[in-house]
């Protein structure tokens, strides 16, 4: 249940920030969060990271739905029990769900955070969770999974 609440919280904050960006920044506004480091702008992204694969909305929606189904299976089947694995999948699911809402209902993802000091992609709150969750899950797979499970299937916890 805690994982569902975490996903819902990520989605709620993401959608709130996107709503604020649309209403406050859509017509050329900009807000400096940390002067010289990061500011907020409004961008409609019809592609993936860095705007690649533009106009492939339905592929992104399908892949995200499959990914969310896989994340749900991983969490609820208790195939992975290590907290880093479960929380990283939860973070991935929350970020993916936040961006899925945009793609499904408006056809693009609203991005708003832009670094001032480097030339980097404009991104959103959900993207942060997808990225951090992905890095943490890869770290789990590379450095913990085999040691934690002894090279075998993850131990099953008793269902509560």
C-alpha positions in Angstrom: 0.0 0.0 0.0 2.8 2.4 0.8 4.2 2.0 -2.7 0.8 3.0 -4.2 0.7 6.1 -2.0 4.3 6.9 -3.1 3.4 6.6 -6.8 0.3 8.7 -6.2 2.3 11.4 -4.4 4.9 11.6 -7.2 2.1 11.9 -9.8 0.2 14.5 -7.8 3.2 16.7 -7.3 4.3 16.3 -11.0 0.8 17.2 -12.2 0.6 20.2 -9.9 3.9 21.5 -11.1 2.9 21.0 -14.7 -0.4 22.7 -14.1 1.4 25.7 -12.6 3.9 25.8 -15.5 1.1 25.8 -18.0 -0.7 28.6 -16.3 2.3 30.7 -15.4 5.0 30.1 -18.0 3.2 29.1 -21.2 3.4 32.5 -22.8 7.1 33.1 -22.4 7.5 33.4 -18.7 10.6 32.3 -16.8 11.3 31.9 -13.1 14.8 31.6 -11.7 14.9 28.9 -9.0 18.6 29.1 -8.3 20.1 32.1 -10.1 22.8 31.0 -12.6 22.0 27.3 -12.0 18.4 26.4 -12.8 15.3 28.2 -13.9 11.8 27.3 -15.1 10.5 27.7 -18.6 7.7 26.2 -20.6 8.3 23.5 -23.2 6.0 21.0 -24.9 7.9 17.8 -25.6 6.4 15.4 -28.1 9.4 13.1 -27.9 11.5 11.4 -25.3 14.6 12.7 -23.6 16.3 15.5 -25.5 13.3 15.5 -27.8 14.3 12.4 -29.7 11.7 10.3 -31.4 9.2 13.2 -31.8 5.6 12.5 -32.7 5.7 8.8 -31.5 3.1 9.4 -28.8 1.3 6.0 -29.2 4.5 4.1 -29.0 5.5 5.9 -25.8 2.0 5.3 -24.3 2.1 1.6 -25.1 5.7 1.2 -23.8 4.8 3.1 -20.6 1.6 1.0 -20.0 3.7 -2.2 -20.4 6.4 -0.8 -18.1 3.8 0.2 -15.4 2.3 -3.4 -15.6 5.8 -4.8 -15.2 6.5 -2.5 -12.2 3.2 -3.5 -10.6 4.0 -7.1 -11.1 7.5 -6.7 -9.6 6.1 -4.9 -6.5 3.0 -7.0 -5.8 4.5 -10.4 -6.6 7.3 -9.7 -4.2 9.8 -11.2 -6.6 12.2 -8.4 -5.4 12.3 -7.7 -1.7 15.3 -5.6 -1.2 14.2 -2.0 -0.3 16.4 -0.4 -3.0 14.9 -2.6 -5.7 11.3 -2.0 -4.6 11.7 1.8 -4.1 13.6 2.3 -7.3 10.8 0.5 -9.2 8.3 2.7 -7.3 10.1 5.8 -8.4 10.2 4.6 -12.0 6.5 3.9 -11.9 5.6 7.3 -10.4 7.6 9.2 -13.0 6.3 7.1 -15.8 2.7 7.5 -14.7 3.1 11.3 -14.5 4.4 11.6 -18.0 1.9 9.0 -19.3 -1.0 11.3 -18.2 0.4 14.1 -20.3 1.0 12.0 -23.4 -2.4 10.3 -23.1 -4.5 13.4 -22.6 -2.7 16.3 -24.3 -0.3 14.5 -26.7 3.0 15.9 -25.2 4.8 16.1 -22.0 5.2 19.5 -20.3 8.8 20.2 -19.3 10.0 23.1 -17.3 13.3 22.8 -15.5 16.3 24.1 -17.4 19.9 24.3 -16.3 21.4 27.7 -16.9 25.1 26.7 -16.7 25.1 23.9 -19.2 23.3 23.0 -22.4 21.1 20.2 -21.2 17.6 19.0 -22.0 14.6 20.8 -20.3 13.0 18.2 -18.0 10.1 17.9 -15.5 9.5 16.5 -12.0 8.5 13.0 -13.4 11.7 12.8 -15.4 13.7 13.2 -12.2 12.0 10.1 -10.7 12.4 8.1 -13.9 16.1 8.9 -14.0 16.9 8.5 -10.3 14.8 5.3 -10.2 16.5 3.9 -13.2 20.0 4.6 -11.9 19.1 3.1 -8.5 17.6 0.0 -10.1 20.6 -0.5 -12.3 22.8 -0.1 -9.2 20.8 -2.7 -7.4 21.1 -5.1 -10.3 24.8 -4.5 -10.7 26.0 -4.4 -7.1 23.4 -6.0 -4.8 21.0 -8.4 -6.4 23.3 -11.4 -6.8 24.8 -10.9 -3.3 21.3 -10.4 -1.7 19.7 -13.4 -3.4 22.8 -15.7 -3.5 22.5 -15.9 -7.3 19.1 -17.5 -6.8 15.5 -16.2 -7.0 14.8 -13.5 -4.5 13.4 -14.8 -1.2 9.6 -14.5 -0.8 8.2 -12.6 2.1 5.1 -13.7 3.8 2.0 -11.9 2.5 0.4 -9.6 4.9 
